[in-house]
């Protein structure tokens, strides 16, 4: 059983997935932030690989990605950070990034090096399943889950394809738009989750726009986990001691 599968083994416990941009505000901070997230209730960590054109990300994560790039954070550096974190935490580590840097690195070398570093999965927002078969096969050989996304606009055919192909869990985008949009969660969210639930028994995790314990509690009524990124990044910016971030994560864990 993989680390990701272990997280979802108990369906009565809702998964809390926290996102950080590797190298923001700096690499040393990332090595402190991730263990703090785990200690305060995160079950899975998304490690964002900085990219110059993060089309699915809102301004908060865009800014963190830009600043990390300015400091020289590359996919190679992200792998180095992952290797260090793997010695510190036992929760699943998932790289969240865009396809271009992975393609440039080389699919086989990237998956090989990720497997050696202790990475458990990939989330690649700009890689649709129609174009993901090559990476799927290579990732699977190295014990890495390729996690696909679904949006509220996804039709039944697309839901069926992702339900069949996604491994680890399925990432449900709560709203049309980008991360950290500040908008309320849509009233149709429950219907969207239930529509996907009819097509699969795989765990469903909801991200984009979750920023309060109340929202987390609502999503947990229908989904198997929540994904929080922009709010965590914002709290790291506001309080470098990480006290506010820790308190927030604890409040999410309690709400779930």
Beta strands, then each sheet from edge to edge (+ up, - down):
strand 1: 15-21
strand 2: 44-48
strand 3: 92-96
strand 4: 121-123
strand 5: 145-147
strand 6: 149-150
strand 7: 170-173
strand 8: 204-207
strand 9: 225-228
sheet 1: 5+ 4+ 3+ 2+ 1+ 9+ 8+ 7+ 6+
end
